[in-house]
């Protein structure tokens, strides 16, 4: 993703896919940020697996609730204070923030359980 967004932008997005220059620049940053998603999603899934194996699924429900609350608060704030960012960049940021929130919560909960 990162290579397609920047070093190979002209070759892949321009020549192969036929996107115009302004569209390629419009999606470059969100496309590069997508490279982080598999890492965050994978970390959250590994932690979900750990909690499931430990029969602590209540914490999985709380992590999903916190993830949803983060998105609701962000959505509410962005409707009151809109940003001048491309919509796709905002969507990718919110997706990454939600996964980071869930993975971070589960990581902190797991660390607390393993140290006590």
Steps between C-alpha positions, in 0.01 A plus 500: 500500500769743600699430184191547286416827675834669453796353311288308249212749489553602137564147376218312675234763558576709194611271221343167600176626655471821300428737788553869442773681690266689737323176597833324559612777734158508669521133601876466558506571876191290585635216287834512682322503837317182399832319540459532879158338509610134473743552790238653728230255393736206548604620845137540605416153369793341683386663820139394438626144462691523828195629690280232343747232602500634854118503505493876554260593224342777706806711431452440129151645528635804683771551238235499227290745699796736546580474130142591410494785753821641354343505155179660630689771688724565199199515269320740735806720532560505128143605427541794738859584401549378142856462373617598155638153427399274215222264605707195417784621724257556785343157453838325503608698807183399686545137399858500627404687818224247575733203457770672707246570774392137514851354477627748758221424746547124462878532533470699822245256639719202413808662654304575817382138521842346437681720755251440781 
